[in-house]
């Protein structure tokens, strides 16, 4: 079966990094003041990620939190919560795809 969440490799890597940096970027944005172009872009990216996370169903949201916020490996997520390998990668691919679409990268 063909992967329905197919994203070009370079876009996938960029979006995955944005998702992994979400927690630290959120903290840094709260500490910064002003309206520089960089802060506006970071805020926009954070809002786009939050929009995607809000649209996910409960299971995918919990998996996304494990993968991108708590940064569990596949094996760690399976041990900690019983999340299967298939569910882990499906949720990761789905979130990356939806985020890339939200950011107009695909």
N, C-alpha and C positions, 0 to 999 in steps of 0.2 A: 504494500500500500504506500502510495506516495505521500510524503510529508506535506500536510496542508498549511503548515506554518513555515514555509520556505522563505528564507531571508538571505540576501547576498552576504558572503562571509564578512566583508569589511563593515557592512552596516550592522551585522550581528555583533561583531566585536565592540563597536562603538556603543551600541545600545546596552549591551551587557555591562560595559564599564560604567555607563551612566546609572544603571540600576544598582550596581554594586556600590557606587559612591553616593547613593541617595541619602543614606543616614548621615554621613559626614557632611555632605553639602547642605543638608537641612540645618544641621547644627551651626555650620560656618555662616550661613545666610542669616541666622538669628543673631549672631554676634556682630555682623557688619551693618553699617549705616550708610545711607546715601542712595543715589540712583545712577550709578555708573552703568555703562552698557553691559559689562560683565555680570553685575548683580541682577540686572533685568533678565538677561539670558538664562542665568542659573535659576532664577525664580520661575521663569517660563517652563524650563525643563522639569523642575520639581512639580509644578502644577500638572504637566502632561503625565508624569508618572503616577501622581495621585489619582488622576482621572481614570487611568487604566486600572489601577488597583481597586478602585471603587466599583468598576463594572464587572469585576471577576465574581464568580460564584464563591461560596464559602470555602470549599475544598481547595480551589485554585489560589485563593487569597492566602490561605494558611500555608500552602506550599511555596508561594512567592515570598512570603515573609521568611520562611526557613532558608530559601535559596539566596535571596538578595539582601535582606535586612540582617538576619542572623548569620548569613554566609556559611551555612552547613554544606558539606560535601554530600554527594549522593549517599554514600555509605553512612555518614553521620546522621543524615535525615532519616534513613531507614532504621537505624538503631534507636534514635531518640523518639521517633513518632510512628514508626511502622510504615512510612511512606514508601511505596514500591518504586523500583527503578523506573518502570514505565511511567508511573504517575509523576515522578520527579522530573523526568526529561520532557514529558508532555506539557506540564505546567510551565517549565522554564521556556520551552519553545513558544508556547502560547503567549506568555507575557512579553517576551522579546518581540514577537511578531506584532502584537497589539500596540506596544510602545513605539515601535518603528513606524507603524501606520499613524499613530497619534502625532508623532514628530514630523510627519510628511517626508520620511526618508525612503519609503517604498510606495 
